[in-house]
Amino acid sequence: MQLRNGPFDVDLVFAPDGIERFGDAWERRVDVEGFPVCHPDDIIASKAAANRVKDRESLPRLRAFRDYWVAQRQRGSS
């Protein structure tokens, strides 16, 4: 489902490709300003499994973001 009302579009995905069980993804979730968000690895797995052109094109940026995000979190916890 796509919501197109506001400054940006929001995609709501109820059964994403590449994620076996909701419970597993929920355990890996991260908190972003008080909101639960899928872990970047789950987003990457879902995009890779969907295998659409736009998803494949986004994978390098998502992986780069994940690597940056992980490094920032590690730096903050040390």
VOBA-1610 file (N, C-alpha, C; in pm, whole numbers, padded with zeros to 5 digits, always signed):
BEGIN
Met+00085-00115+00000Met+00000+00000+00000Met+00091+00123+00000Gln+00057+00221-00080Gln+00137+00342-00085Gln+00052+00462-00046Leu+00101+00540+00048Leu+00033+00661+00092Leu+00103+00779+00026Arg+00025+00856-00048Arg+00080+00971-00120Arg+00007+01097-00075Asn+00033+01135+00049Asn-00033+01253+00101Asn+00062+01320+00198Gly+00128+01420+00153Gly+00223+01488+00239Gly+00352+01516+00165Pro+00456+01546+00240Pro+00582+01585+00176Pro+00657+01470+00110Phe+00619+01344+00140Phe+00684+01229+00078Phe+00589+01111+00077Asp+00616+01013-00010Asp+00535+00892-00019Asp+00580+00793+00088Val+00486+00715+00139Val+00516+00612+00238Val+00463+00479+00184Asp+00551+00378+00178Asp+00510+00244+00138Asp+00487+00161+00263Leu+00370+00100+00273Leu+00341+00006+00381Leu+00345-00134+00321Val+00433-00217+00373Val+00451-00352+00321Val+00414-00450+00431Phe+00317-00535+00404Phe+00267-00626+00507Phe+00335-00762+00506Ala+00388-00804+00393Ala+00457-00934+00382Ala+00575-00917+00286Pro+00682-00852+00332Pro+00794-00824+00242Pro+00870-00949+00201Asp+00913-00951+00075Asp+01000-01059+00029Asp+01129-01056+00111Gly+01189-01172+00129Gly+01319-01180+00194Gly+01315-01181+00346Ile+01198-01168+00405Ile+01184-01173+00550Ile+01089-01288+00582Glu+01144-01393+00640Glu+01067-01515+00665Glu+00952-01493+00764Arg+00985-01436+00880Arg+00884-01422+00984Arg+00890-01282+01044Phe+00773-01228+01070Phe+00765-01096+01130Phe+00840-01092+01263Gly+00824-01197+01343Gly+00888-01200+01474Gly+01039-01185+01467Asp+01099-01245+01366Asp+01244-01233+01350Asp+01283-01088+01318Ala+01210-01029+01226Ala+01238-00889+01189Ala+01212-00797+01309Trp+01109-00827+01385Trp+01077-00744+01501Trp+01190-00749+01604Glu+01249-00865+01622Glu+01360-00878+01717Glu+01482-00796+01673Arg+01497-00777+01542Arg+01613-00703+01490Arg+01583-00554+01470Arg+01463-00511+01499Arg+01424-00372+01473Arg+01517-00275+01546Val+01517-00153+01496Val+01594-00047+01560Val+01498+00069+01590Asp+01534+00148+01687Asp+01453+00262+01726Asp+01509+00387+01658Val+01423+00457+01586Val+01463+00582+01522Val+01369+00691+01573Glu+01421+00771+01664Glu+01345+00882+01723Glu+01211+00835+01778Gly+01213+00720+01846Gly+01092+00669+01910Gly+01005+00580+01824Phe+01045+00554+01700Phe+00967+00469+01610Phe+01043+00341+01579Pro+00975+00226+01585Pro+01042+00101+01546Pro+01056+00096+01393Val+01176+00063+01347Val+01207+00058+01204Val+01282-00071+01176Cys+01256-00130+01060Cys+01330-00251+01022Cys+01480-00225+01023His+01554-00324+01066His+01700-00316+01062His+01743-00302+00916Pro+01846-00224+00888Pro+01891-00210+00749Pro+01918-00343+00679Asp+01968-00444+00751Asp+01991-00574+00688Asp+01862-00636+00638Asp+01751-00616+00711Asp+01623-00670+00666Asp+01571-00594+00544Ile+01591-00464+00542Ile+01550-00386+00425Ile+01630-00429+00303Ile+01759-00449+00320Ile+01846-00494+00210Ile+01803-00632+00162Ala+01775-00724+00254Ala+01731-00859+00216Ala+01600-00854+00139Ser+01509-00768+00182Ser+01381-00756+00115Ser+01396-00699-00026Lys+01477-00596-00039Lys+01501-00536-00172Lys+01568-00636-00266Ala+01665-00711-00213Ala+01735-00810-00296Ala+01639-00920-00340Ala+01553-00965-00250Ala+01459-01072-00283Ala+01352-01025-00381Ala+01310-00900-00370Ala+01209-00847-00462Ala+01263-00843-00604Asn+01391-00812-00618Asn+01461-00819-00746Asn+01403-00729-00855Arg+01337-00621-00815Arg+01290-00525-00914Arg+01407-00433-00951Val+01402-00376-01069Val+01510-00289-01115Val+01535-00178-01014Lys+01429-00110-00970Lys+01448+00001-00877Lys+01507-00046-00744Asp+01474-00168-00703Asp+01531-00222-00579Asp+01678-00257-00597Arg+01710-00320-00709Arg+01851-00353-00737Arg+01936-00227-00744Glu+01880-00122-00805Glu+01954+00004-00816Glu+01977+00069-00680Ser+01888+00045-00585Ser+01902+00107-00452Ser+01996+00031-00360Leu+02029-00093-00394Leu+02111-00176-00304Leu+02248-00117-00271Pro+02324-00065-00366Pro+02455-00007-00328Pro+02442+00107-00227Arg+02341+00193-00245Arg+02321+00303-00150Arg+02277+00251-00013Leu+02190+00152-00012Leu+02145+00095+00115Leu+02260+00027+00189Arg+02343-00044+00115Arg+02457-00111+00179Arg+02556-00007+00233Ala+02579+00099+00158Ala+02670+00204+00205Ala+02612+00271+00330Phe+02481+00297+00328Phe+02419+00356+00447Phe+02431+00262+00565Arg+02404+00133+00545Arg+02414+00035+00654Arg+02554+00035+00714Asp+02655+00034+00629Asp+02793+00032+00677Asp+02825+00158+00758Tyr+02779+00273+00710Tyr+02799+00398+00782Tyr+02725+00395+00915Trp+02600+00352+00913Trp+02516+00347+01033Trp+02576+00254+01138Val+02622+00136+01096Val+02683+00042+01189Val+02809+00104+01251Ala+02892+00168+01170Ala+03014+00231+01221Ala+02980+00341+01322Gln+02878+00420+01294Gln+02837+00526+01386Gln+02789+00469+01519Arg+02712+00361+01513Arg+02661+00298+01637Arg+02776+00239+01717Gln+02871+00178+01649Gln+02985+00120+01720Gln+03069+00229+01784Arg+03085+00338+01714Arg+03163+00450+01767Arg+03093+00510+01889Gly+02960+00515+01885Gly+02884+00571+01996Gly+02881+00483+02119Ser+02899+00352+02101Ser+02892+00260+02215Ser+03028+00233+02278Ser+03134+00286+02219Ser+03267+00259+02275Ser+03317+00373+02361
//
